[in-house]
Structure formats: structure tokens, C-alpha cells
């Protein structure tokens, strides 16, 4: 029973990468739109900070997947 090991699920990494790419592109679109319309510096800063959300989502998904695999692989069944 202790010879089974978990591996990271690649679909999670692919999904996290797609979310990161899509979120970054959408955020950049809004930043460029605000810059072209000459909005305030504070507004541009707020939208630019919104670009951090895809980074956070990507990091959290990858971290949780690593934690799941690590927890499974460190668990041993006594015989």
C-alpha cells in the first residue's frame, strides 16, 4: 500500500495557465483603454493592481496541487 505515489495533475497546471493568460490579457486591455481615455492615475493604478488577480489564482492553484501531492506522498499506512 505504501508503494503508491501521487503525481501532480497536469490539467490543473494547464487550467491555471489558461486563467493566467486570459486574466492578464483582459487586464491589459482595460489598462490600455484607461490610458487611451486619459483617466486618472489612481484609476489606472487600480486597474493595474487588478492584473495581480490572475497571478494569485495561478499561484494558489499550483500551490494547492503541490500540497495535495505532498500530503498524499508523506502519508504511510502501518501494516
Secondary structure, DSSP 8 states (H G I E B T S, - for coil): -TT------HHHHHHHHHHHHHHHHHHHHHHHHHHHTT--HHHHHHHHHHTHHHHHHHHHHHHHHHHHHHHHHH-----
